[in-house]
Amino acid sequence: MSIQYDYEAIVIGSGFGGSINTCRLSKKWPGQVLLLERGKRYPMGSFARSPHDMARNFWNLPQEKRDMPDKLQGEECHGLFDIRNFDHMDAVISAGLGGGSLIYANVFLQPPDEVFDSNWPANAQKDVLQPYYAIAKQVLGARPIPQNNEPRRKIIRTELFQNFAKADGHDSKLLDINVFFGNDFDNPTPIGVQEKNRYGAVQTSCVYCAECDVGCNTHSKNTLDLNYLHVAEHRYQAHIHTQVLAQKIVPIDASGQDNPAMNGEFGYRVYWQDLKDAHKECSALTRRVVVSAGTLGTNELLMRCRDLHKTLPNISQQLGRHFSGNGDFLSFVIEGDKPADPNYGPVITQGTDYNLFKNFDRSKAFILEDAS
């Protein structure tokens, strides 16, 4: 018997990997791609700002037994911020259509060549990835903050960091950031003016409000729902389901029945819970699955399939080992002697290189960035 597939591909998670795959796959198979995202959609102006709304702007499912404040322990929240606590590391990740692009600091920065040593696979070396960096940079609209004489575009802390770098004998340069200043890179759209971007989504030319990391309510941030996902859904008819939580992936046999002994040649059935409908279980058949639920979500889902549900028993035991978090270190300067106006402008605007791109030294390489 022939299998009646619901989709050519199912993508789990809508961060950078999931969004790009959804866009490319839906271009190949219009109307035959499904994206599953556990978080909400965030239309313009919908991100939490009041203390009351922000207090519930966290991800909490009681059955997951997260370490939450007492008042939220038994409450189900589908908020933007998901906080995970481990023995040697804490993580803040995002739940929402667009994934981490909703809360990161916009920087588009390619790693130096020296990072790609012999431990990287041949198909993930810098020369192989370079064309795709270029495509992603174009789609995400990465560019430095506009430089002109308009007083409202002056960011004091950027100048202070540049002056400090010069005094310390280092180079500071404006970083490419995924922020919308208009479609014309040479002539920025006036601050606060709305227009459609190249993909048809309405955005606002950056208002310099410094709220990039808590969700951009003016859609001045080039988040994935405004480019890759917008194209996938509106041009290639991708099906996007939000507030649905992927539960397990099961191979199917030639008759379309669940069979963990299969290796995927006949496709898969993906199960998920509809969080908007009392966690109702749903499923669909697909020829292929892309698991792109973030670093933690992907590992969790695959380990659950391997060790709990026993539906993907052949996944390597190396999954999740040799794990490393971001190398970010956050510090604050207090009682400075120069007013920095820290709450104005995109969160990050410049970077000062300390042995990362010039005179590379793995033991002490870092880049110093401003923040608001």
N, C-alpha and C positions, 0 to 999 in steps of 0.2 A: 504494500500500500504506500502511496505517496504521502509525505508529511505536509500538513497545512501549516506553514509557518505564519506567525503573526507579524514578524519583523525580520528584515535582513540582518539587523544589528540592534543590540540593546547596549546603551552606554550607562554606566552607573557612576554618578558624580558629575558635577558641572564646573569644576575648577579649570585650570588651564589645559590639562590633558584631556578632560572630558569635553570641554567646549570645542577645542580644535578637532577632536575626533568626530564629534557630532556634526560639525560643519562639513568636514571632508566626506564622511560617510553618507550624509544626507544628500550631498551633491552627486554622489555616485548612484544612490538609490533614493530618489525623491519620494517622500511620504512613507518610507519603509524603515525609518530609524526611530527608536524610542529612547529618550533620555529620562532617567530616574534621578531625582534630586530630593533629599530628605528635608531641605529647608524651604523657605518661602520665596516667592517673588517679591522684589522690592521696587515698586514703581517710584517715580520721582516724588520726593517729599514724604516717603513712608518710613524712613529710618527713625528709630527711637531717639528722643532728645530729652524729654522730661525725666526727672528723677524716678517717678513712679514707673514709667515705661521702660527706662533703662534697667531698673532693678529686675525686670522680667525679660530682659533681652538676652537671656542665656538659654542654652540648649539643656534640657533636663527631661529625660524619660525616667519615671520612678523605677522601672525594672532594670535600668542600667546602673542604679545605685551610685550615682555621682556624688562627689563631696561638695554639697551645696549648703547655703545658709539654711538654718532650721526652718524658717518660714516658707522655703521653697522645696523642702525635701519631698513632700508628697504631691507637689504640683507639677503637671506636665507643661513644659514650656518649649516652644519651637523657635527660640530666639536665635539671634545672629552669632553670638559668641559661644563656643564650646570649649570648656576648660578641662583638660585632662591632667591628672596628677599621677606621677610615677615615682619610683624610689629615688632616681637620680636626675629627674628632669620633669619640668612642668611644660605644658604646651597650651597655647591659645590658637584654636583653629576656627574656621567659619562654617556656618550652615546657612545656605541661601543660594538662589540661582545666580551663579557666577563664582561660587566658591570663595577661595582666598582673595580673589581680586576685589571683593567687596570691602576688605578690611586691611589690605596691605598698603605699603607706602609708595606705590606707583613706579618704583625705580626699574628701569630696563637696563641691565648691566651685564655684559658678556664676561664670563670668567677669563682670566689670562690663559695663554696657551699652556703654561707650565702646570696648570691644575690637571690637565689630561695626561696622566702618566700611563705606564704599561698596565695598570690595574683596570683601566677602562676597556670595555669591549670595542672591537674594531669599528662597529657601526655607530659608536657614540664618541668618536674622536672629534676634535674641534673642526678639522677640515671637512668632515662629513656633515657636521651640524651647521656649518656656516651659512649655507643657503637658506636654511630654515629659520635661523636667527634673523636674517634679513626680511623674510616674509612676515614673521611675527612682529617685528619692529614696525613694519609698514601697516599691518592690520590694526595694531594696538595704538598707532599714532604717537609713538615715542618721540619726544623732542625736548629740548631744554625750555626753561621758562623764557618767555619773550623778552628780548632786550631792546627797549626803546626809551624815550624820554618821558613817557607818561608817568606822572608821579604815583598813581595808584598801583603801578607794577613794580615799584621799588620795594624790595624785601631786605630789611635792615640786617637780619641775622645772616643772610647770604653774604653780604659785604663783610660782616665781622669775621665769618669763617674764612673768607678769602684773605683778609688782612692777617689773620692769625697764621694761616698756612704760609704766607709769604715771609712773615717774621720768623717762622720756624724752619725756613729753608725747604719747603715742600710745595708741590703744585696743587692748586685747587682748580677744579673745572666744574662747570654746570653739567648736571647729569641729565640724560634722557629720561623723562618721566611720562607715564601714560595718562596724561591729563589733556582735556579738550580746551584749546584756546582758539577754536575755529578750524575750518577746513583748509584755509590758506596758511601755510607755515610761514610765509614771508610777511604777511599782513594779518596779524591776529584780530579776531573779532572782538569788538568792545566788550569789556567785562560785564557779565550778567545778561548778555543778549543770547536768546535761544535760536537755534537753527538745527536742521537735520544734518546728521553726519553723512559720510559717504555711503553708509549702509541703510540709511532711511530712519534711524532712530533719532529722536529729539534729544539734544543735549544743550547745556548752558555753558557759554564761555566762562571759564573758571572765575569764581568770585573771591578767591583768596581767603576763604573762611577758615582754613586749617583744620577741617573736620574729615580729612581723607580716611583716617583709620577707624572712624565710627560709622561709616556709611555716608556717601555723598548725596545729600538730599536734593542737590541741584543737577545731579547727573553730569557733573563736570569731569568726573573721573571716567576714564575709558575702561569701565568694567566689562566683563565678558558678555553680559546680557545685552550690551549695546553694540556689539560687533559680531564676533563669531556666532553666538547663540541667536542673535537677531536675524542674521543671514540664514542660519539653519532652519529657523522656525518660519520666517516670513517669505523666504525665497525658495527653500527646498522642502517645505512642509514637514519638517521634523516634528514628532510628537514629544512634547515636554510635559512631564508630570512632576509637580512639586508636592512637598510634604508627603513623600512616600519613602519608606525605608526598606532598602534591599535586605533580604534575609538569607537567601541561599541560592546557589547556582547548581543545577543538576544536569549532567549529560543525559541525552535521550538515545534510544536505540532506533533501529530502522522502522519500527512501528510507531515512533513518537512517544514511547513510554519512558518515564524516568528510569535510568539505569546507570548507577555510579560506576559500573564496570567498563562503560564506554569511555573513549578518550576524546570525544567531541566531533568525530567525523560526521555525525548526523545532527549536530547542533545541541542546544541546551534549553532547559526550562528555567526561567528566572522567577523567583518568588519575592514578593514584597508586601509590606503592610501599608495600607492607606491610613495615614495618621489623621486625616480629616474625617474618616468614617469609622471611628471606634476601632482602629487598627485592623480593619478587615483584610484578610489575606487575599492577594491577587497573584496572578501568574501569567506568563506569556511564553510562547515558543519562538526561538530565534536561531538563526544559523551561526551567529557569532556574538560574543560578549566582550565589551571593553570595560575593565574594572579600573576606574579612575576616581576613586572615592577619597582622594588625598592619601598621604603617606600612612596615616594612622588608620583611616577607614578602610583602605584597601587591604592592609595587613590583617586587620580585624576580620573582615568579611572572608578572606581566603582561609585564614586559620580556623574560623568557625566551620567553613565548608569541609576542611580537611579533618579537624579533630572532634567536632561536635556532631555535625550532621553526617559526616563520613561520605559526602557526595563527591568530593574531589580528593580522594585518598592519596593520589600520586604527587601532590604538590611537595616540593622539596622541603626538607627540614631546615634548610638554610634561610627560609623565609623569615624576615624580621631580625636576623642576626647582623652583627657589625653595624648597628644602627647609630646614626648621629643626628642630633638636632641642628637647627640653624646656628651659625656661629655669631649670633647677635649679642652684643653687650650694650645695655642701655645705661646711660649715666646722666646726671643732672648737674648743672652749674648754678649755684645759688650765690646771692650777694655779689653778683658781678658789678663792675664799676662802669659798665656801659649799657644803656637800655637797648635790649635786643628785639623788642616787640615780638615775642615768640609765638603769638597766636595769630599771625598773619602770613598768608601764603601757603602753597602746597606743603605737605608735611616735610618732604625732603627736596632740596633744590641743588645741592652741590656735594662733591666728594673730594677729600684730600687723600692722596695716595701715600701710604706708608709701606713701601716694599712689596706691593701687590702687583702693580702693572709695570713699575720701573724698578730695576735692581731687585728682582723677585727673590724673596727669602721666606721659605715656607714656615720657618720657626717664629717669625715675627711680622708676618704680613697682615695688614688690615687696611680698611678704608674708613676714614672718619667722615661722617655725614652729619649735617644739621638735622633738627627735628622740631616740629611744632605740635 
